[in-house]
Amino acid sequence: MTKTYNWAIIGCGHIATKFASDLKLLPNVKLYAAASRDLNRAQNFAKEYGFDVAYGSYEELVNDPKVDAVYIATPHSFHRDHALLCLNHKKAVLCEKAFAMNKNEAEEMVECAKENNTFLMEAFWTMFQPSFQKAMKIIESGKLGKLKILRSDFAFNAPFNEDKRLYNTKLGGGSLLDIGIYPVFAALTSLGVPEIIKTFANFSPTGSEESINIIFKYKNGDMANLTSSFAAHSPIQTEYFCEKGHLTLNPRWFTPTDITIWKEGGEVTKINSVHKEGSGYHYEAAHVMECLDAGKIESDKMTWQLSLDMMGILDRIRIDAGIFFPDHDKKLFF
């Protein structure tokens, strides 16, 4: 008999609403608890999405013995602290990306999971989208020849507002950790860790990075060109350029989407998305519960090493671009 898991959410913002809606699609989920530093907000969230319990502090939530798994949906700058809090109370953790503010924090989280023998995974939902998985199988099959160049972008116009999270450096503001992480993920999962990183960045009046272009170069000559921005719109797609053709994950490529394949000679094939329900967050939640059913504390798909590699690359990008978060980066820079 399949176990039903009591899920809890820490942080009741925009991303939490999407995740909660998709959790309802899974038969082995009980929407159990929601927590916010504002009790009224937690209560309103719980009522709207059908959670049994609302807490006005995260400490109350992790001390509830009925909680099985916690989705952390707070800003990047709190991920380390909230993950450690949950792990130290033996609560399985699905932590929203960016996993942490830097690799040092991510390493602390992984070590804490090991010490407590408790599940931890970065909530990189793209990894579990059927369209992304299909694209990876095609690339890995060699049908298009060897992958040589990748181009990926994610940009939209977010008018400057110094009071908003996107431009607040204390909350990890800037396009890189918020949306630039997606193109970096595309390169990492297909080409690996780059040998050389070059960046070009533009900054907002608060000192947060507003737009960034990143170039990866690999020892074998492969390359990636990655872009994120809050200043302009982009197609939001990822293109894999191979020796015998190219594959495109079409707009909003990190979500359930279509795939277009072009082969030398002019043959064009389009693969439609098989996704039918929700926004696509339930795929990662389902995987977490599969891992828990199997007694695992680490995903075999979104591994700890992949998250650590991601944070290490993001650190290298930030160092090259001069993106600095004073409250978190003392060990990284000094």
C-alpha positions in Angstrom: 0.0 0.0 0.0 1.4 3.4 -1.0 2.1 5.7 1.9 0.4 9.1 2.1 2.9 11.9 3.0 2.0 14.9 5.1 3.5 17.9 3.2 4.3 21.2 4.8 5.3 24.5 3.1 7.6 27.1 4.7 7.0 30.5 3.1 3.6 31.4 1.6 4.6 33.5 -1.4 3.9 33.2 -5.1 6.0 30.0 -5.8 4.3 28.3 -2.9 0.9 28.9 -4.4 1.9 27.1 -7.6 3.5 24.2 -5.7 0.5 23.8 -3.4 -1.9 23.7 -6.4 0.1 21.0 -8.1 0.5 18.9 -4.9 -3.3 18.4 -5.1 -2.8 16.4 -8.3 -0.9 13.6 -6.4 -2.9 10.8 -4.8 -0.4 10.1 -2.0 -0.2 13.7 -0.7 -1.9 15.2 2.3 -1.7 19.0 2.4 -1.0 19.3 6.1 0.7 22.4 7.2 1.7 25.9 6.1 4.0 28.3 7.9 4.8 32.0 7.6 6.3 34.5 10.0 2.9 36.2 9.6 0.3 33.9 11.2 -2.6 35.6 9.3 -0.8 35.0 6.0 -0.3 31.3 6.9 -3.9 31.0 7.9 -5.2 32.6 4.7 -2.8 30.4 2.6 -3.9 27.2 4.4 -7.5 28.0 4.0 -7.2 28.8 0.3 -5.3 25.7 -0.6 -6.8 23.2 1.9 -4.0 22.7 4.5 -5.0 21.4 7.8 -2.8 23.5 10.0 -1.3 27.0 9.9 1.7 28.2 11.9 3.1 31.6 12.6 6.6 30.4 13.0 8.8 27.8 11.2 9.9 26.4 14.6 6.3 25.4 15.4 6.1 23.6 12.0 9.2 21.5 12.4 8.2 20.5 15.9 5.0 19.0 14.6 5.6 15.2 14.6 2.9 14.8 11.8 5.0 16.6 9.2 6.8 14.3 6.8 8.2 16.5 4.1 8.8 20.3 3.9 8.9 22.4 0.8 11.0 25.5 1.4 9.7 28.4 -0.6 11.4 31.4 1.2 13.9 33.7 -0.6 17.4 32.4 -1.5 19.0 34.1 1.5 17.0 32.0 4.0 17.4 28.6 2.3 20.4 27.4 4.3 18.9 28.4 7.7 15.5 26.9 6.9 16.9 23.7 5.5 19.1 23.2 8.5 16.2 23.8 10.8 14.1 21.1 9.0 16.9 18.6 8.7 17.8 18.9 12.3 14.2 18.0 13.1 14.4 15.0 10.8 12.0 16.5 8.2 12.6 15.6 4.5 13.4 18.7 2.6 12.7 19.9 -0.9 14.4 23.3 -1.1 13.6 25.8 -3.8 16.4 27.0 -6.1 18.8 28.6 -5.9 19.7 25.9 -3.4 21.7 28.4 -1.3 23.6 31.7 -1.6 26.9 30.0 -2.3 28.6 26.6 -2.4 29.7 26.9 1.2 26.1 27.1 2.4 25.1 24.3 0.1 27.9 22.0 1.5 26.6 22.7 5.0 23.1 21.7 4.0 24.3 18.4 2.4 26.5 17.6 5.5 23.5 18.2 7.7 21.4 15.8 5.7 24.1 13.2 6.0 24.4 13.7 9.7 20.7 13.4 10.3 20.2 10.7 7.7 17.4 12.8 6.3 16.3 13.4 2.7 17.4 16.7 1.0 16.9 17.8 -2.6 17.0 21.0 -4.5 13.7 21.8 -6.1 14.9 22.1 -9.7 11.6 21.2 -11.3 13.0 21.4 -14.8 14.9 18.2 -14.2 11.6 16.3 -13.9 9.7 17.8 -16.9 8.8 15.2 -19.5 9.9 17.5 -22.3 13.3 18.2 -20.7 13.9 14.5 -20.1 12.9 13.7 -23.7 15.4 16.3 -25.0 18.2 14.9 -22.9 17.5 11.4 -24.2 17.7 12.6 -27.8 20.9 14.5 -27.2 22.5 11.6 -25.4 21.5 9.1 -28.1 23.8 10.7 -30.6 21.2 10.8 -33.3 22.1 14.5 -33.9 25.8 13.9 -33.5 27.9 15.3 -30.7 26.6 18.4 -28.9 29.0 21.3 -29.5 27.3 24.5 -28.6 24.4 25.4 -26.3 22.5 28.7 -26.2 20.0 29.4 -23.5 18.1 32.4 -22.2 15.6 33.6 -19.6 14.7 37.3 -19.5 11.7 39.5 -18.9 11.1 43.1 -18.1 10.7 43.7 -14.4 10.5 47.4 -13.8 13.0 48.6 -11.2 11.6 48.8 -7.6 14.2 48.9 -4.8 11.6 47.5 -2.4 11.1 44.3 -4.4 13.0 41.0 -3.8 14.3 40.9 -7.3 16.5 44.0 -6.7 17.2 43.4 -3.0 20.8 42.2 -2.5 20.0 41.1 1.1 17.6 38.6 -0.4 19.9 37.4 -3.1 18.4 39.8 -5.6 19.5 39.9 -9.2 18.7 38.0 -12.3 21.4 35.3 -11.9 20.1 33.4 -8.9 16.5 34.0 -9.7 16.3 33.1 -13.5 19.9 32.9 -14.8 20.2 29.7 -12.9 18.0 28.0 -15.5 20.4 28.6 -18.5 23.3 27.6 -16.2 21.4 24.4 -15.4 20.9 23.7 -19.1 24.6 23.9 -19.7 25.6 21.9 -16.7 23.3 19.0 -17.4 24.4 18.7 -21.0 28.0 19.9 -21.2 29.2 19.6 -17.6 31.4 21.9 -15.5 33.1 24.5 -17.8 36.9 25.1 -17.8 36.6 28.9 -18.5 33.8 31.3 -17.5 33.5 34.9 -18.9 30.8 37.3 -17.9 29.4 40.7 -18.8 27.0 42.2 -16.3 24.9 45.3 -15.8 23.8 46.5 -12.4 20.7 48.3 -11.0 20.8 51.3 -8.7 20.6 49.0 -5.6 23.8 47.2 -6.7 21.9 44.1 -7.7 22.8 42.5 -11.1 20.1 43.3 -13.6 21.4 41.6 -16.8 24.1 39.1 -17.4 25.6 37.3 -20.3 27.8 34.3 -19.6 30.1 32.3 -21.8 31.3 28.8 -20.9 34.2 27.2 -22.7 35.2 23.6 -22.3 38.5 21.8 -22.8 37.2 20.0 -25.8 36.1 23.2 -27.5 32.4 23.0 -26.6 30.8 26.3 -25.7 27.6 27.7 -24.1 26.2 31.2 -24.3 23.8 32.0 -21.5 21.7 35.1 -20.8 19.4 36.4 -18.1 17.8 39.8 -17.5 15.2 41.8 -15.7 15.5 44.6 -18.3 14.2 43.0 -21.5 12.2 40.1 -22.9 13.8 37.1 -24.5 12.4 34.0 -26.3 13.0 31.9 -23.2 14.3 28.9 -25.0 17.3 26.6 -25.1 19.0 25.5 -28.3 21.3 22.5 -28.5 23.6 22.8 -31.6 25.0 19.4 -32.6 27.2 18.1 -35.5 24.2 16.7 -37.5 21.4 19.0 -36.5 20.0 21.0 -33.7 17.2 20.7 -31.0 15.2 23.5 -29.5 13.3 23.3 -26.2 10.7 25.9 -27.2 9.7 29.0 -25.3 9.4 28.7 -21.5 11.7 25.7 -22.1 12.1 25.0 -18.4 8.4 24.2 -18.0 6.4 21.5 -19.9 6.9 22.5 -23.5 7.3 21.3 -27.1 10.5 20.3 -28.8 11.7 21.1 -32.4 14.4 19.0 -34.1 16.2 20.0 -37.3 18.4 17.5 -39.0 21.0 18.2 -41.7 19.2 17.9 -45.0 16.3 19.9 -43.8 14.1 17.4 -42.0 12.1 19.1 -39.2 10.3 17.2 -36.5 8.1 18.6 -33.7 7.4 16.7 -30.5 4.4 18.0 -28.6 4.3 18.1 -24.9 2.7 15.2 -23.1 2.0 17.3 -20.0 -1.7 17.6 -19.3 -2.4 18.8 -15.8 -1.0 21.5 -13.5 2.0 23.7 -13.9 4.6 20.9 -13.6 5.7 21.1 -10.0 4.1 17.8 -9.1 6.7 15.9 -11.0 9.4 16.8 -8.5 7.2 16.2 -5.5 6.3 12.7 -6.9 10.0 12.0 -7.2 10.7 13.0 -3.6 8.1 10.6 -2.4 9.5 7.8 -4.6 12.8 8.4 -2.9 11.3 8.4 0.5 9.4 5.2 -0.3 12.7 3.6 -1.2 14.4 4.9 2.0 16.8 7.2 0.2 18.1 10.5 1.6 19.4 11.7 -1.8 17.8 11.8 -5.2 19.5 9.8 -8.0 18.4 12.4 -10.5 18.8 15.8 -8.8 21.9 14.7 -6.8 23.7 16.6 -4.1 26.8 16.7 -6.4 24.7 18.3 -9.2 23.5 21.0 -6.8 27.0 21.5 -5.4 28.4 21.8 -9.0 25.7 24.3 -9.8 26.5 26.5 -6.8 30.2 26.3 -7.5 29.6 27.5 -11.1 27.3 30.3 -9.8 30.1 31.3 -7.4 32.6 31.5 -10.2 30.2 33.6 -12.3 29.6 36.0 -9.5 33.3 36.4 -8.8 34.0 37.1 -12.4 31.0 39.5 -12.7 31.5 41.2 -9.3 28.2 40.1 -7.9 28.5 40.2 -4.1 26.1 39.4 -1.2 27.9 40.9 1.9 25.8 38.9 4.5 26.7 35.6 2.9 30.0 35.8 1.0 32.7 36.4 3.6 34.1 32.8 3.2 33.7 33.0 -0.5 35.7 36.2 -1.2 37.9 36.6 1.8 
